[in-house]
Amino acid sequence: MKHYTYTTQGTCAKVIEFDLNDEGKICNLVFHGGCPGNLKAISRLCEGQDASKVQELLSGNTCGMKSTSCADQLSKAISEALVNN
């Protein structure tokens, strides 16, 4: 299992941490900052899910007038992790 830490850009959450297991599944996803209820829900929904599917699903999601969101930043973090995995 590999641990990843991603510093976000343009969102209320400042850091995203998660693990990828040997099967490419997301484990132990935690957002630091942001909207606690929504981000806890995203973390629960992503737990045990295939990282590439989550990345595809969340990519391009925006928040209000922002060009990104915490979910979109997670997508970017996963993409980076998959390249380095």
N, C-alpha and C positions, 0 to 999 in steps of 0.2 A: 504494500500500500504506500502511495506517495502523497505527501502533504503539499498543498499549494496555498500561497498567500498572494492575493491580487489587490493592488491599490487602485481604487476606482477613480474615474474622472467624471465630473459633472453631476454627481448624485449626492444625496444626503448621507447614504452609507459610504464610509471612507475606505473600508477594507472588507474583502471577502476571503474567507478561509474554507477549505474543503480538502477532502482526501479522494483520491481515485484508487479503487482497488484493482487487482490484477485483471478483473473482467471488464474494466472500463465503467464501473458503476460509481456514482457519487455517494460519498459517506461524510458524515460529520460537517455538514454545511452550516456556516455561521456568517452572518452579516454583522459588522460593527458600525453602529450608527443607523440612521434611517428610521423608517416606520416599523416599530417592533412587531406589531400584530401581523402586518402583511408579510414581513420578511421571515418571521417564524413560520408562517403558513407556506411560503415558497420553500423554505428549508425542509419542512415535513413532506411536501409534495415531491421534492427532488430526491429525497433519501432513497437509495437503492435503485434509482433509475439510471438507464444508460446515458452516459455523459453526452454522446453525440446527438442523441434524440432531444435531450434537454437544451443543448446548444442551439439546435435548429429551431425548436419551438419558441424560445425566448428571444432570439436574435431580432433586432429592429424594434422591439417594444419601447414605447416612449412614455414619459411621465409629464403630464401637463404640457407646458410650452417647451420643455426640454427636448433635445434631440436624442436623448438616451434615457435610461431608467436603471434601477437596481437590477431588474431582470435582464436587461440588455447588457449591463456590465458583467453579470454572471455569465452570460453567453460568451462574452469576450474572454473572460477568465478561463472558461472551459476550453475554448479554442486554443488559447496559449498553452494550457496544460496538456491537451491532446498532442500538440506539436512536440512538446518537450517530454512526453511520456515514453 
